[in-house]
Amino acid sequence: MRVRVARHTDDLPRLVAFYRDRIGLPELGGFTGHDGYDGVFLDLPGTGAHLELTTGGDHAAGDPHPEDLLVLYFDDQAAIDAITARMGEAPVRPANPYWECHALTFADPDGHHVVLVGPDGDGTTRLLLVTGSTRRASTNSAALRAAQELVPPGTETVLHEQLGELPQFDPDADHDPLPPAVVELRAAIAAATAVVFCTPEYAGTLPGSFKNLLDWTVGGAELYGKRAAWINVASPGRGGGAEETLATVLGYVGAEVMAASGARVTVPRDAVDATGTLVDEGVRAELAGVLAAIVAEARGAA
């Protein structure tokens, strides 16, 4: 048996460019004037199948159903990251919540959804760790760097500490094409099983640079329904204003705030060395326990 996946379109050149140049499917050939139809064949590498895109005839392409999917599985997460970079736009929210937790979904020019499943689509928990500080010696950033080493087995982490690379939020600029740093941020959120924040408090609330990051998430759907938590590394009695503001923003964007949110792991400044590494073993053990609770909750809700 051999397989050919066929799709009809009213804009063949644009659709071919999407699948060939953005998704990266090699063009095999095509035909013109075949009983009133033109078509292009694209390879689906490693499957023995190919995608046929056609146009012509005496009927228009219909509107896609939200569950009309092309699901592509990749053995290398880097391949998906490369496609995301070529897209130049944020993923869309799929109709099926399963794909929201396990893959990235993009819409092609006709509105059909293309689902990109990476090697963590087998149930690996993927945490996006977002620091709210730009300070070089930040205890918040140090805690999240340590978290990458302390998460339970079967957990993949991505650390976002590029607050300074995000442009100042402008509602008039919140449309495609988005700034590259915003595309990267939204794609990372979409790919995560859960997002874990760790932020300092400044003047009784969130630091401006971190609020700027959160503002860039409002216009996208990536945080809607996404499990989210935060860890407070401030001394007892401090950080409450930042927590309250963060909870308000997460509620506004429709994130699913986890019960494990707000766990406090005090990180004294002398627990972080000159390289920004959390070296206090007692603090690291406490942080590992908090992370285990976050991961367990994320897996239980998946």
TIDO-904024 format. One record per residue (C-alpha): residue number from 1; residue in one letter; chain; x, y, z. Coordinates in steps of 0.2 Angstrom, whole numbers, plus 5000, padded with zeros to 4 digits. Layout:
<setors>
SETOR NUM A A X Y Z
...
</setors>
This chain:
<setors>
SETOR 1 M A 5000 5000 5000
SETOR 2 R A 5005 5018 4996
SETOR 3 V A 4998 5034 5003
SETOR 4 R A 4995 5051 4995
SETOR 5 V A 4987 5065 5006
SETOR 6 A A 4977 5076 4994
SETOR 7 R A 4971 5094 4997
SETOR 8 H A 4962 5106 4986
SETOR 9 T A 4965 5125 4986
SETOR 10 D A 4960 5141 4978
SETOR 11 D A 4978 5148 4980
SETOR 12 L A 4991 5135 4975
SETOR 13 P A 5007 5145 4975
SETOR 14 R A 5003 5152 4992
SETOR 15 L A 4999 5135 4999
SETOR 16 V A 5015 5127 4991
SETOR 17 A A 5026 5141 4998
SETOR 18 F A 5019 5138 5016
SETOR 19 Y A 5022 5119 5016
SETOR 20 R A 5038 5120 5006
SETOR 21 D A 5047 5135 5013
SETOR 22 R A 5040 5136 5031
SETOR 23 I A 5036 5118 5035
SETOR 24 G A 5051 5112 5025
SETOR 25 L A 5043 5098 5014
SETOR 26 P A 5053 5095 4999
SETOR 27 E A 5045 5098 4982
SETOR 28 L A 5045 5083 4971
SETOR 29 G A 5036 5089 4955
SETOR 30 G A 5019 5093 4949
SETOR 31 F A 5007 5094 4934
SETOR 32 T A 4998 5107 4924
SETOR 33 G A 4982 5106 4914
SETOR 34 H A 4978 5088 4919
SETOR 35 D A 4959 5088 4915
SETOR 36 G A 4958 5106 4921
SETOR 37 Y A 4968 5104 4937
SETOR 38 D A 4986 5110 4942
SETOR 39 G A 4995 5101 4956
SETOR 40 V A 5011 5100 4966
SETOR 41 F A 5018 5085 4975
SETOR 42 L A 5027 5088 4992
SETOR 43 D A 5037 5074 5001
SETOR 44 L A 5033 5069 5018
SETOR 45 P A 5050 5063 5023
SETOR 46 G A 5052 5046 5031
SETOR 47 T A 5034 5041 5028
SETOR 48 G A 5034 5034 5011
SETOR 49 A A 5019 5046 5008
SETOR 50 H A 5018 5063 5000
SETOR 51 L A 5006 5078 5000
SETOR 52 E A 4997 5083 4984
SETOR 53 L A 4990 5100 4983
SETOR 54 T A 4978 5104 4968
SETOR 55 T A 4969 5118 4961
SETOR 56 G A 4956 5120 4947
SETOR 57 G A 4941 5111 4942
SETOR 58 D A 4924 5119 4943
SETOR 59 H A 4922 5120 4962
SETOR 60 A A 4930 5131 4975
SETOR 61 A A 4940 5124 4991
SETOR 62 G A 4928 5123 5006
SETOR 63 D A 4931 5130 5023
SETOR 64 P A 4941 5118 5034
SETOR 65 H A 4934 5110 5049
SETOR 66 P A 4944 5114 5065
SETOR 67 E A 4948 5095 5067
SETOR 68 D A 4954 5094 5049
SETOR 69 L A 4972 5091 5054
SETOR 70 L A 4989 5087 5046
SETOR 71 V A 4999 5080 5061
SETOR 72 L A 5018 5079 5058
SETOR 73 Y A 5029 5070 5071
SETOR 74 F A 5047 5075 5073
SETOR 75 D A 5061 5065 5082
SETOR 76 D A 5071 5081 5085
SETOR 77 Q A 5064 5096 5095
SETOR 78 A A 5076 5107 5085
SETOR 79 A A 5067 5104 5069
SETOR 80 I A 5051 5111 5077
SETOR 81 D A 5060 5126 5084
SETOR 82 A A 5067 5129 5066
SETOR 83 I A 5050 5129 5059
SETOR 84 T A 5043 5140 5072
SETOR 85 A A 5057 5153 5068
SETOR 86 R A 5053 5152 5049
SETOR 87 M A 5034 5155 5053
SETOR 88 G A 5037 5172 5060
SETOR 89 E A 5020 5171 5069
SETOR 90 A A 5013 5163 5085
SETOR 91 P A 5005 5146 5085
SETOR 92 V A 4986 5145 5085
SETOR 93 R A 4975 5137 5098
SETOR 94 P A 4969 5120 5092
SETOR 95 A A 4951 5114 5094
SETOR 96 N A 4957 5098 5103
SETOR 97 P A 4964 5102 5120
SETOR 98 Y A 4976 5087 5118
SETOR 99 W A 4986 5095 5105
SETOR 100 E A 4987 5111 5116
SETOR 101 C A 4997 5101 5129
SETOR 102 H A 5007 5090 5118
SETOR 103 A A 5011 5100 5102
SETOR 104 L A 5012 5116 5092
SETOR 105 T A 4998 5121 5080
SETOR 106 F A 4999 5133 5065
SETOR 107 A A 4986 5138 5052
SETOR 108 D A 4990 5137 5034
SETOR 109 P A 4985 5150 5022
SETOR 110 D A 4968 5141 5019
SETOR 111 G A 4965 5140 5038
SETOR 112 H A 4969 5121 5039
SETOR 113 H A 4979 5117 5055
SETOR 114 V A 4996 5109 5055
SETOR 115 V A 5001 5100 5071
SETOR 116 L A 5019 5098 5075
SETOR 117 V A 5023 5085 5088
SETOR 118 G A 5040 5084 5095
SETOR 119 P A 5049 5070 5105
SETOR 120 D A 5041 5076 5121
SETOR 121 G A 5024 5072 5113
SETOR 122 D A 5025 5055 5122
SETOR 123 G A 5020 5062 5139
SETOR 124 T A 5036 5071 5144
SETOR 125 T A 5032 5086 5155
SETOR 126 R A 5039 5102 5148
SETOR 127 L A 5041 5117 5160
SETOR 128 L A 5044 5135 5154
SETOR 129 L A 5053 5144 5167
SETOR 130 V A 5051 5163 5166
SETOR 131 T A 5061 5174 5177
SETOR 132 G A 5055 5192 5181
SETOR 133 S A 5071 5199 5185
SETOR 134 T A 5085 5207 5174
SETOR 135 R A 5098 5208 5188
SETOR 136 R A 5114 5199 5185
SETOR 137 A A 5114 5192 5202
SETOR 138 S A 5096 5189 5204
SETOR 139 T A 5091 5176 5216
SETOR 140 N A 5075 5173 5206
SETOR 141 S A 5085 5169 5190
SETOR 142 A A 5097 5158 5201
SETOR 143 A A 5082 5148 5207
SETOR 144 L A 5076 5144 5190
SETOR 145 R A 5093 5140 5184
SETOR 146 A A 5094 5127 5198
SETOR 147 A A 5077 5121 5194
SETOR 148 Q A 5083 5115 5177
SETOR 149 E A 5094 5103 5187
SETOR 150 L A 5082 5098 5201
SETOR 151 V A 5066 5094 5191
SETOR 152 P A 5060 5076 5192
SETOR 153 P A 5065 5063 5179
SETOR 154 G A 5055 5064 5163
SETOR 155 T A 5054 5083 5164
SETOR 156 E A 5061 5095 5151
SETOR 157 T A 5064 5113 5155
SETOR 158 V A 5066 5129 5145
SETOR 159 L A 5072 5144 5153
SETOR 160 H A 5067 5161 5147
SETOR 161 E A 5078 5175 5154
SETOR 162 Q A 5077 5187 5140
SETOR 163 L A 5066 5201 5147
SETOR 164 G A 5078 5214 5140
SETOR 165 E A 5076 5208 5122
SETOR 166 L A 5057 5211 5122
SETOR 167 P A 5052 5228 5114
SETOR 168 Q A 5041 5240 5124
SETOR 169 F A 5023 5234 5123
SETOR 170 D A 5013 5243 5110
SETOR 171 P A 4995 5238 5107
SETOR 172 D A 4996 5244 5090
SETOR 173 A A 5010 5233 5086
SETOR 174 D A 5002 5217 5093
SETOR 175 H A 4998 5209 5076
SETOR 176 D A 5007 5199 5063
SETOR 177 P A 5021 5200 5060
SETOR 178 L A 5026 5201 5078
SETOR 179 P A 5044 5205 5084
SETOR 180 P A 5055 5190 5084
SETOR 181 A A 5057 5190 5103
SETOR 182 V A 5038 5190 5105
SETOR 183 V A 5036 5176 5093
SETOR 184 E A 5049 5166 5102
SETOR 185 L A 5040 5169 5119
SETOR 186 R A 5023 5165 5113
SETOR 187 A A 5029 5149 5105
SETOR 188 A A 5038 5143 5121
SETOR 189 I A 5022 5146 5131
SETOR 190 A A 5012 5136 5118
SETOR 191 A A 5024 5122 5118
SETOR 192 A A 5025 5120 5138
SETOR 193 T A 5015 5109 5148
SETOR 194 A A 5015 5122 5162
SETOR 195 V A 5023 5139 5164
SETOR 196 V A 5033 5143 5181
SETOR 197 F A 5036 5161 5185
SETOR 198 C A 5049 5167 5198
SETOR 199 T A 5049 5186 5200
SETOR 200 P A 5055 5199 5213
SETOR 201 E A 5044 5213 5219
SETOR 202 Y A 5048 5231 5215
SETOR 203 A A 5039 5246 5222
SETOR 204 G A 5026 5235 5229
SETOR 205 T A 5021 5226 5213
SETOR 206 L A 5029 5217 5198
SETOR 207 P A 5045 5225 5190
SETOR 208 G A 5041 5235 5174
SETOR 209 S A 5051 5223 5163
SETOR 210 F A 5042 5208 5169
SETOR 211 K A 5025 5216 5167
SETOR 212 N A 5030 5221 5149
SETOR 213 L A 5032 5202 5146
SETOR 214 L A 5015 5198 5153
SETOR 215 D A 5007 5212 5142
SETOR 216 W A 5014 5204 5127
SETOR 217 T A 5005 5188 5131
SETOR 218 V A 4988 5196 5132
SETOR 219 G A 4985 5197 5114
SETOR 220 G A 4989 5179 5111
SETOR 221 A A 4979 5163 5116
SETOR 222 E A 4995 5154 5122
SETOR 223 L A 4991 5156 5141
SETOR 224 Y A 4973 5153 5140
SETOR 225 G A 4969 5137 5149
SETOR 226 K A 4988 5134 5151
SETOR 227 R A 4993 5128 5168
SETOR 228 A A 5004 5141 5177
SETOR 229 A A 5012 5143 5194
SETOR 230 W A 5025 5154 5203
SETOR 231 I A 5038 5152 5216
SETOR 232 N A 5042 5166 5228
SETOR 233 V A 5060 5166 5234
SETOR 234 A A 5059 5182 5244
SETOR 235 S A 5061 5183 5263
SETOR 236 P A 5045 5180 5273
SETOR 237 G A 5033 5194 5273
SETOR 238 R A 5039 5201 5256
SETOR 239 G A 5034 5198 5238
SETOR 240 G A 5015 5198 5242
SETOR 241 G A 5012 5213 5230
SETOR 242 A A 5020 5205 5216
SETOR 243 E A 5011 5189 5219
SETOR 244 E A 4994 5198 5219
SETOR 245 T A 4997 5207 5203
SETOR 246 L A 5004 5191 5194
SETOR 247 A A 4988 5181 5200
SETOR 248 T A 4977 5195 5193
SETOR 249 V A 4986 5195 5176
SETOR 250 L A 4985 5176 5175
SETOR 251 G A 4967 5177 5178
SETOR 252 Y A 4964 5190 5165
SETOR 253 V A 4972 5180 5151
SETOR 254 G A 4963 5164 5157
SETOR 255 A A 4978 5154 5163
SETOR 256 E A 4974 5139 5174
SETOR 257 V A 4983 5144 5191
SETOR 258 M A 4989 5128 5199
SETOR 259 A A 4987 5124 5217
SETOR 260 A A 5005 5123 5219
SETOR 261 S A 5007 5141 5215
SETOR 262 G A 5015 5153 5228
SETOR 263 A A 5026 5141 5237
SETOR 264 R A 5040 5150 5246
SETOR 265 V A 5058 5145 5245
SETOR 266 T A 5068 5159 5253
SETOR 267 V A 5084 5161 5243
SETOR 268 P A 5097 5172 5253
SETOR 269 R A 5109 5182 5243
SETOR 270 D A 5123 5172 5251
SETOR 271 A A 5116 5156 5244
SETOR 272 V A 5121 5161 5226
SETOR 273 D A 5139 5162 5221
SETOR 274 A A 5148 5175 5210
SETOR 275 T A 5143 5165 5194
SETOR 276 G A 5124 5166 5198
SETOR 277 T A 5123 5148 5204
SETOR 278 L A 5112 5142 5219
SETOR 279 V A 5125 5133 5229
SETOR 280 D A 5116 5131 5246
SETOR 281 E A 5111 5112 5247
SETOR 282 G A 5097 5115 5260
SETOR 283 V A 5089 5128 5248
SETOR 284 R A 5091 5117 5233
SETOR 285 A A 5083 5102 5242
SETOR 286 E A 5068 5113 5247
SETOR 287 L A 5067 5120 5229
SETOR 288 A A 5067 5102 5222
SETOR 289 G A 5052 5097 5233
SETOR 290 V A 5042 5112 5227
SETOR 291 L A 5046 5107 5209
SETOR 292 A A 5041 5089 5212
SETOR 293 A A 5024 5096 5218
SETOR 294 I A 5022 5107 5202
SETOR 295 V A 5027 5093 5190
SETOR 296 A A 5015 5081 5199
SETOR 297 E A 5001 5093 5197
SETOR 298 A A 5005 5097 5179
SETOR 299 R A 5005 5078 5175
SETOR 300 G A 4989 5074 5184
SETOR 301 A A 4980 5088 5175
SETOR 302 A A 4987 5083 5158
</setors>
